[in-house]
């Protein structure tokens, strides 16, 4: 497994070292798509962390809330 990782890393580095510069044009829509992806990633991460936090909280909180009122 370690050998495959090293071969993949060496191949990736070799390809990046011989890459020619790409004189590409980025139109305004590209910036909009990138901005939309960043906002979506932030919203997704927030939802994931919030859901995870509720699961952790529910693990530590007692489930019987009605019993607390009787004491």
N, C-alpha and C positions, 0 to 999 in steps of 0.2 A: 504494500500500500504506500509506503514511504517513497519507494522508487517511482511509482506512477506520479505522485505529487511533484517530485523533483523534476521529472521529465516534462510535465505540464508547465511548471514554472519556468524552466529553461526555454521551452518553446515559445511561451508568451513573451518573455524578455527578448528573445531573438527576433520575433515578429515586430515588436515595438521599436527595436533599435534600428531596423532597416526601413521603417515606414517613411514614405515621402510626405511632405506637408500637403495637406488638402486645402486648396484655395476655394473653400465652400462659401456660399452665400446663405446667410441666415435672415429670412424675412421676418417681419413683425409677428406673424402668426406663430413662429417658432418660439419666440419669447413668451407669448401667451400660453402656449401649450406647456412650456416648462413651468411657468407660474402656477398653472392649474394643477400640474402634477405635484408641486411642492405643497400647495394648499391641501390637496387631497391626502398627501402623506401625513401632514400634520393632523388633519381631522381623523384619519384612521388610527394614528398612534394614540391620540387623545381618547378615542372611544375604546381602544384596546386596553389602555392603562386604567381607564375609569371602570370598565367592566371587571378587570382583574382585581382592582382595589375593592369593589363590592364583594367579590367572591372571598377575598382574604378576610374582610371585615365580618362577613357572615359566618366564617369558620370560627372566629373567636368570640362572637356575641352569642349569648344564650338565646335559644329559640322561643322560650316561653315568656312572652311579654305580659300576659294576663296575670301570671303569678306574682309579678313585681308589684302590682297594684294592691294585692290583698295583704301585704306585709305591713 
